[in-house]
Amino acid sequence: MRWLSIPFLLLLVCFTVPTRLKPYPIKWKPIEVGDYTLDFPPDFILTPLKGIDSYVGKIDGDSIHFKFDFGYYSPAFGKTPQEYLKQGYWKMEAGYRFMKRWRKYSDSNWPQVEVLSVRPAVKEDSTLGSGCDYVARCKHKNKQFDYAIFLPEETKEYNFEVDSSRFYRKIVLAKDPQIGASGLYIRELTQSNKSINSYLALSVFTTKLTKTQQALVVDIFKTARLTHKK
């Protein structure tokens, strides 16, 4: 169901996320969603809903309500800073300064910029761009220059925790859980569908949480695992 919604950096940075301080006294129960299983407190119930091109539904508890989407078009909930640095359009924008007014450009003749390195911005970088988040050292032909990178607002409004040890799991947490979403995106590391350039993935999200509820949601998301089929 479709929802509207560097090579030089290989490390996935984990930001601080809410965690519980002690074990929960009540035994949780497993709920299977597509190819994955998550553990929930016993009051949560799964209800399938009608989807277009994926398995969708909701998982409701007394005060927290999740929606899920399992399929090839499951939303990945935006890019982490590292994903944006690797995939973002900023690299194309860095070539603007070398464009000629009289010339028409396409992908074939766009000014090529080589990225030499990327680092977090410091106070002194305000001369490049006030409030920039990162600075890239770039090269065009024989000219080297610094380029200010600004992260999208939707990236800066969330904290991310990424784990790719067994599968790709991204936990996305709104810095203001009352307004933004808290979500899980999980898929296998391989087995993409090359014909549509997509992975079979599970997305689960919820909104309108307190900080305490968000910590519980993180614990639920961290139980996600592949279901062992007989």
N, C-alpha and C positions, 0 to 999 in steps of 0.2 A: 504494500500500500504506500504510494508516494505521499510524502508529507511536505507541505510548503514550509516551509520553515523560514638537512642541507647537505644535499649529499655531504656537505662539510659539517653538518651537525647530526651526529648519530645518537647522542645521549638523550634519553627521555627523562625529563626533570619532573619529579614528584613534588607537588605543593602540599602544604599542611592541610589536612582535612579533619573534620570532627571525628573523634573516636570515643567509644564508650570506656568508662573507667573500670567496670567490673562485669562479670558474666551475667547474662539474663537468667532469672530463676526458673523460667518456664521453658520446657522443651519446645523447640521449633519444629515445624513440619516442612518437608520438601514439596515444592510445587514445580511441575514440569512445564516448560514453555518452549515449544519447538524442540530444538536439539539440546537445550540447556535446562538445568535444574537449579533453583534457588531455594534457600531456606527462609521461611517466614514465621512470625509468631502465629499461634494456632487460630487466631480470629480471622486471618486473611483467607479470602475465597476467590478463586479464578472464575471469570465469566467470559467465554468466547463471544466475540462480536463479528459482524459480517465485514470482511475486507474485500478489496478489489484484486490485488495481486500478492497478498501475503496473509499470514495468520495474525490476527489482531484480537485484542481483548482488554480486559481490565482485571486487576487484582485488588480487591477492596478489603481494608481493615476497618476498625472502628473510627479512626481519625486520619488515616493516611490512605490515599487512593492512587494506585498506579495505573498507567496505560502501557501496553506493550505492542510491539510490531516485530514479527519474525519473518524475514524474507530478504530479497535481493535489493530492496529499496528502503531498508530501515535507516532512519536518520542517525548520523554520527555525532550530532549535537555540537557542531562547530569545530574549529581547529584549535589545537593547543598552540601556545607560542612557537614551539619547535616545528609543528606542522605548518604553521603559517610562514615561518622563515624558509622552510624548505619548498613549499608549494605556492607561496603568495605571488601576487602580481607585481609586487614591489620591484622585482628584478627587471621586469619589462619597463616599469616606470623610470628606473635608473638610467635608461637609455634615452629618455626624452631630451636631455640637454645636448645631445649630439645630433638631433634631427635638424634637417635643413627645411626652411619654410617653403621653398619652391618644389620640394620633392615629395612624391607620394610614396607611402610606406605600406608594406605588408609583412607577413611573417618571414618572407624570404630575404628582405633587405633591411629589416629592423636593426638599428645599431646594437651590436653585440657587446654585452658587458660581462666580464668574468668576475665572479665573486672570489676574492682572495681569503677573506676572513670575516667573521661576524662576532661582535662583542656587545655586552649590555652597555647602554648609554650611561654616562656620568654627567655631573652638573656642567662641566666645561663644554659638553656637546650641544648646549643650548644655542650656540652660534650656528650650528648646522640646521637645527630645527627645534624650536622650543617645545619641550615635553616629549621628545622622541624616546622610544623605548630601547632601540638597538642602533648600532652604527656598523655599517658594512664597509670594508675596505675593498674597493672595486678597481677594475682596470678596463679601459677601452682603448684598443690599439696599444700605443706606448704611454698612455696617460693614466696615472693612478689618482684616485680621489676617494673621499669619504662620503657615504650616502646615509642620510637619516632614515630610519625605519619606524613607522608608527603602527602599532598593533591595532586591529579593529576593536571597536568598543565592545562588541559582543564577546571577544576573547578576554578582554580585561575585566569583564564583569563576572568571570567564573574562575574557580580553581579547578585544576585537573590532576588526576592521578592515573598514570598509564603503566600497565604491566604487559610485557610481551614475552614472558618466560615460557609459558605453555600455550597460550593463545593471546590474541590482542584484546585487552580489556581496558576500556577508558571510562573512568568515573568522572562525571562533570557536575560540579557543585556551584550553585549560584552563591555569590558572596552575600546577597540578601535573599535568603530562602523563601521569604514571604512573597517575593515578586518573581524571581527567576525560577527556572526548573532545576531539579536535581535528577541526573540521568545516568544510565549505564548503557554502553555500547560494547558488544562483545562478538567476536568472530574468530574462526580459525586462522592461523597464520598463512595458510596456503589455500588451495582449492577455490580460487576465484573463478567466476564465470566470465571467461574472456570475451564472449560474444556481446555481453552488455557491460563489460569492464566493472564488475561489481562482485561483492562477497555476500554469501548467505550469512546474515547477521541477526542478532537480537538487540532491540532497543527497548529499554524500560525507563519510564520517567514519572515524576510526580511534581507537584507544585504546592505553594501555600503552606510551607512548613515552618515550624519553630526550629531553633538551633538544636534543641534536644531531639526533635523528630528527625532532623537531617542526619544527626549522628546515628540514629537507628537505621535510617535508610542506607547509610554507608555500610553498616554491618551486614545488611541484607545483600547489597550489591556484591560484597566481597565473598559471599558464599557461592556465587555463580560458577558453574562447572558444566562440562559436557556430560550429557546423560549417557550412561552405558547401556546400549541396546543389546538385548539377547539375540 
